[in-house]
């Protein structure tokens, strides 16, 4: 089970699973690791688009707080499974 991942659509960056219940991540939750990874993806790779499982309210909130906004929605995920996906874009005035 993946609890979280990061992927850039504007460029191809492999998904980076972050499982906060597994050491060493369990002790790092809330310490800025996600923001650090996202800062790097945005500043070094020009990432501006993310897909987020709509049911993952914590991830939707994280990206929204960072400055992403919902631009579209899909009823299914990339595998065709019934998991609604929010397509989000970084607002031009946010973080870079």
C-alpha positions as CSV (number, residue, x, y, z in Angstrom):
1,X,0.0,0.0,0.0
2,X,1.3,3.4,-0.9
3,X,0.5,6.2,1.5
4,X,1.9,9.0,-0.7
5,X,3.9,9.7,-3.8
6,X,5.1,12.5,-5.9
7,X,5.2,12.6,-9.6
8,X,5.7,15.4,-12.1
9,X,3.7,15.5,-15.3
10,X,5.3,18.4,-17.0
11,X,8.5,16.4,-17.0
12,X,9.0,12.7,-16.4
13,X,10.1,12.0,-12.9
14,X,9.4,8.6,-11.4
15,X,6.9,8.4,-8.6
16,X,8.6,8.5,-5.2
17,X,6.6,6.5,-2.7
18,X,6.7,7.8,0.9
19,X,5.3,5.4,3.4
20,X,5.1,7.3,6.7
21,X,4.4,4.2,8.8
22,X,7.8,2.7,7.8
23,X,11.1,3.6,9.4
24,X,12.8,6.1,8.8
25,X,9.7,8.0,7.6
26,X,7.6,7.3,10.7
27,X,9.8,9.6,12.7
28,X,10.0,12.3,10.0
29,X,6.2,12.9,9.3
30,X,5.5,16.6,9.6
31,X,9.1,17.5,9.6
32,X,9.1,19.0,6.1
33,X,10.4,16.1,4.0
34,X,7.5,16.4,1.5
35,X,8.0,20.1,1.2
36,X,11.7,19.6,0.6
37,X,11.1,17.0,-2.1
38,X,8.4,19.2,-3.8
39,X,10.7,22.3,-3.5
40,X,13.4,20.3,-5.4
41,X,11.0,19.1,-8.0
42,X,9.6,22.6,-8.7
43,X,12.9,24.5,-8.6
44,X,15.3,22.0,-10.2
45,X,12.9,20.2,-12.6
46,X,10.2,22.7,-13.3
47,X,7.4,20.5,-12.0
48,X,4.1,22.4,-12.1
49,X,1.5,19.6,-12.4
50,X,0.5,16.8,-10.0
51,X,-2.2,14.2,-9.9
52,X,-3.6,13.5,-6.4
53,X,-6.1,10.8,-5.3
54,X,-9.2,12.8,-4.3
55,X,-9.8,10.5,-1.4
56,X,-6.4,11.4,0.1
57,X,-7.5,14.6,1.9
58,X,-4.1,15.1,3.5
59,X,-2.3,15.1,0.2
60,X,-4.9,17.4,-1.4
61,X,-4.5,19.8,1.5
62,X,-0.7,19.6,1.3
63,X,-0.6,20.5,-2.4
64,X,-3.3,23.2,-2.0
65,X,-1.2,24.8,0.9
66,X,1.8,24.7,-1.3
67,X,0.0,26.7,-4.0
68,X,-1.5,24.0,-6.4
69,X,-5.1,24.4,-7.6
70,X,-7.4,21.8,-9.1
71,X,-7.7,22.2,-12.9
72,X,-9.4,18.9,-13.8
73,X,-10.8,15.7,-12.3
74,X,-10.8,12.1,-13.6
75,X,-13.3,9.5,-12.3
76,X,-10.6,6.7,-12.4
77,X,-6.8,6.5,-11.8
78,X,-4.2,5.8,-14.4
79,X,-4.9,2.0,-14.1
80,X,-8.6,2.5,-14.8
81,X,-9.5,1.7,-11.2
82,X,-12.4,3.7,-9.6
83,X,-10.2,6.1,-7.6
84,X,-11.0,9.8,-8.5
85,X,-7.9,11.8,-9.4
86,X,-7.6,15.5,-9.1
87,X,-5.2,17.1,-11.6
88,X,-3.6,20.1,-10.0
89,X,-1.4,22.9,-11.3
90,X,1.0,25.2,-9.4
91,X,-0.3,28.7,-9.4
92,X,2.2,31.0,-11.2
93,X,2.5,33.3,-8.2
94,X,3.4,30.4,-5.8
95,X,6.8,29.1,-4.9
96,X,8.7,30.2,-7.9
